[in-house]
C-alpha cells in the first residue's frame, strides 16, 4: 500500500504498458540484415549509451533500441516491468523469424535479455551479451546499503544536500568506484571524465526514477528458465558498486553456462569508461576471442 501511495504521489502510472512503441529501428535495415541486435538500457539510462555500437551496422547488423519511460522522447506513462519488456522485445524479434537475434543488455537490460531469449521462436541463433548486469531483486539490501553509503559520502564531499549536486558526485563514483575519487592517480582521468560525463548524466526526476526502478526489487530468475541453447556472457567492472563482483558471480552460477569477463579498475559505467567493451561484446557474438 505504501508503494502504491508513493507511486501515485509522484505521478507514476501503475501499469507496465505505454501508449507509444518503445522500440526504435529502421525497417529497411532490418529487412536487409542477417542479424538484428537489440539494445536494452538500464534504469535511468538513455539509449545514447549505446552510441559506440552504431558502427556495428558496418558489420552487417541491424540495430534496434528499447526506450524507457520519460527518456528518449517516450512518455512517462508506464513503469518498467522486466517481464513486460521481455515480452515486447520477443514479440518484435518473432516478427522476423528469418533473422538471428543478439540481445545487448546494460544493467537492468541484462536480466531482461535473459527473460527475452527463451520467448524467441524459430530455428535460429540467439545470443546475449550483458554489460554491468543487474542481478536478482535489484541487488537487494547489499546494493541499497552501498548506494546509501556512497550518497552520504557524496553529500559530505560536496557539502550539499541538493539532489543534482549530490547526484553528480555520486555518478562520478560509478565510473571507477568511490575510492578512486580520493586517489591522486585518478585525478586527471576523473576530471576529464566527469566533465565529459556532463553530456550523459540524466537529470534526476523522481517520477522517472520510480518508473524505471519500481519493477526491479521483485525480479528473480524464473524456475525452469531454459537458456541451454543460448550463449550468454557478462561484461563487468570489477569495482562496480551497484552490483558487486560477488553478486554477479552468484548470479552467473544461477544462470548456467555464463562466461564473466571482468575489467579491473572499472565501475558500473563501462560503456563510458571502456567503450571498447562493445568490441569485446561483438567478438563474443561472432565467436571470436575476447581480448
Secondary structure as UniProt FT lines:
FT   HELIX           2..9
FT   TURN            10..11
FT   STRAND          23..25
FT   HELIX           27..32
FT   STRAND          35..40
FT   TURN            43..44
FT   HELIX           47..59
FT   STRAND          61..66
FT   TURN            69..70
FT   TURN            72..73
FT   HELIX           82..93
FT   TURN            94..95
FT   TURN            97..98
FT   STRAND          100..106
FT   HELIX           108..117
FT   TURN            118..119
FT   STRAND          126..131
FT   HELIX           136..139
FT   HELIX           140..158
FT   HELIX           163..176
FT   HELIX           178..182
FT   HELIX           184..186
FT   HELIX           187..197
FT   TURN            198..200
FT   HELIX           206..213
FT   TURN            214..218
FT   TURN            223..224
FT   TURN            228..229
FT   STRAND          231..237
FT   TURN            238..239
FT   HELIX           245..254
FT   TURN            256..257
FT   STRAND          259..263
FT   TURN            264..265
FT   HELIX           270..273
FT   TURN            275..276
FT   HELIX           277..285
FT   TURN            286..287
//
